[in-house]
Amino acid sequence: MNILKATIVSIKQVDELMLIFLDAEGHIFNSLVLKNSLENEFEVGMCVHLIFKETEVALATKESVVSERNGFVSKITHIENGKLLANITLDFFDNGINAVITKGALHGLKCKVGDEFRWFVKANEVTLQRI
């Protein structure tokens, strides 16, 4: 699991759906959360952990433009090759972000340690945990 410390900077709510904007290392993340009165309430200024699976992190070249808002450029620090999949570690302000992609994608993107790539995680795949 990838875990980043963040602070909630704003919340937009429509009915039971909350779009939460968070600051992690000076970069804004989005998390799409279904409000449940039995769960912890979130509020602006609260510190939380952003939690997302390695399999939910996508990679693209630095120049790529896509609709996803949780997209950041980071340097590859480690690549672990498996038979079908590769685990890529990126440095996001001294936080290791892991992405699991197919070996075909690894070779197609020509990923290597030291290269900078854009990585993404969909807002509905980011879980929040109170600290």
ChimeraX attribute file (.defattr): number of C-alpha atoms within 10 A of each C-alpha:
attribute: neighborCount
match mode: 1-to-1
recipient: residues
	/A:1	12
	/A:2	17
	/A:3	19
	/A:4	16
	/A:5	18
	/A:6	25
	/A:7	22
	/A:8	21
	/A:9	16
	/A:10	15
	/A:11	16
	/A:12	10
	/A:13	13
	/A:14	8
	/A:15	7
	/A:16	10
	/A:17	13
	/A:18	16
	/A:19	18
	/A:20	22
	/A:21	20
	/A:22	27
	/A:23	18
	/A:24	19
	/A:25	14
	/A:26	10
	/A:27	11
	/A:28	18
	/A:29	23
	/A:30	23
	/A:31	21
	/A:32	20
	/A:33	18
	/A:34	14
	/A:35	17
	/A:36	10
	/A:37	8
	/A:38	6
	/A:39	8
	/A:40	11
	/A:41	10
	/A:42	18
	/A:43	13
	/A:44	13
	/A:45	13
	/A:46	14
	/A:47	20
	/A:48	21
	/A:49	19
	/A:50	23
	/A:51	16
	/A:52	22
	/A:53	17
	/A:54	18
	/A:55	13
	/A:56	17
	/A:57	21
	/A:58	16
	/A:59	22
	/A:60	19
	/A:61	15
	/A:62	15
	/A:63	9
	/A:64	9
	/A:65	10
	/A:66	9
	/A:67	6
	/A:68	12
	/A:69	13
	/A:70	18
	/A:71	23
	/A:72	17
	/A:73	18
	/A:74	20
	/A:75	18
	/A:76	21
	/A:77	16
	/A:78	16
	/A:79	18
	/A:80	10
	/A:81	15
	/A:82	10
	/A:83	7
	/A:84	9
	/A:85	15
	/A:86	19
	/A:87	19
	/A:88	24
	/A:89	21
	/A:90	26
	/A:91	17
	/A:92	16
	/A:93	12
	/A:94	8
	/A:95	14
	/A:96	18
	/A:97	23
	/A:98	25
	/A:99	23
	/A:100	21
	/A:101	20
	/A:102	15
	/A:103	16
	/A:104	12
	/A:105	14
	/A:106	19
	/A:107	11
	/A:108	9
	/A:109	13
	/A:110	10
	/A:111	18
	/A:112	16
	/A:113	13
	/A:114	13
	/A:115	14
	/A:116	18
	/A:117	22
	/A:118	19
	/A:119	22
	/A:120	19
	/A:121	24
	/A:122	18
	/A:123	19
	/A:124	13
	/A:125	17
	/A:126	22
	/A:127	16
	/A:128	24
	/A:129	15
	/A:130	14
	/A:131	9
